[in-house]
Amino acid sequence: MNAVCSSCGAQHSLPAAQLACRSRLHFRCAKCGKSTIVEIVQGPDVTQLLSPLPEFTQSAGAPRQTRRGGDEEVGLRLPSGKSITLSVIEGPDRGMVYSVEKSRIVIGRADADIVINDNAISRWHCAIEIQDEVIRLRDLESRNGTYLADERVRFTKLNHSSVFRIGGSIVMINIIAKLTVPPQ
């Protein structure tokens, strides 16, 4: 099995004997010496998870991964003149529409900013982080994953009308310009 160091991105080939009957493997990088924990995937259609999230996957200015947080995170702010909504278009809460009022919201099954009634969703499943015009979707180490275009993602950019799946629910993001009323 091939694995990637979460700190420097160096590739390692791990012997099959080390993987037998394990769901996780802890290894030390030969290049930088830092530790990485690798989730062992059993089937070809399952994505390999790295813990912690590799530093090289974070873009400049991207906030660190936290489960809960607010606008105090550096660089996060809602875009001026735009309205952002999340619509559940498939799943148990189909038809629900949520207005995004904060620059970072957590979506989950319980105790989240947006609660979706779907047992396949983790308590804190994913987060939407907004930095002016840039909107990011971040998986919060959910059990069943976050999917964009049938591909499991840890961190990705969203655009107007982007659709992502969490559990058995499909959510669409809408970004529209706010209407302004001219002064009379």
Number of C-alpha atoms within 10 A of each C-alpha: 11 9 20 18 28 22 19 15 16 13 14 16 9 13 10 8 7 10 14 9 9 11 11 14 13 11 16 13 19 12 13 12 12 13 16 21 18 20 17 20 16 12 7 7 9 11 15 15 19 19 14 15 18 15 13 12 14 13 8 7 10 16 14 11 15 11 16 13 12 14 15 10 15 12 13 21 19 21 17 10 10 14 16 19 15 19 19 21 17 15 17 15 16 15 11 13 15 15 13 20 11 16 21 25 22 26 24 26 20 16 12 18 18 18 18 23 15 18 12 17 25 21 20 22 26 25 24 21 26 25 18 14 13 14 22 17 23 20 24 22 20 18 13 14 22 24 19 18 10 9 14 20 17 20 18 14 14 20 14 13 13 15 19 21 22 25 21 13 19 19 20 19 23 19 18 12 11 11 9 7 6 5 4 3
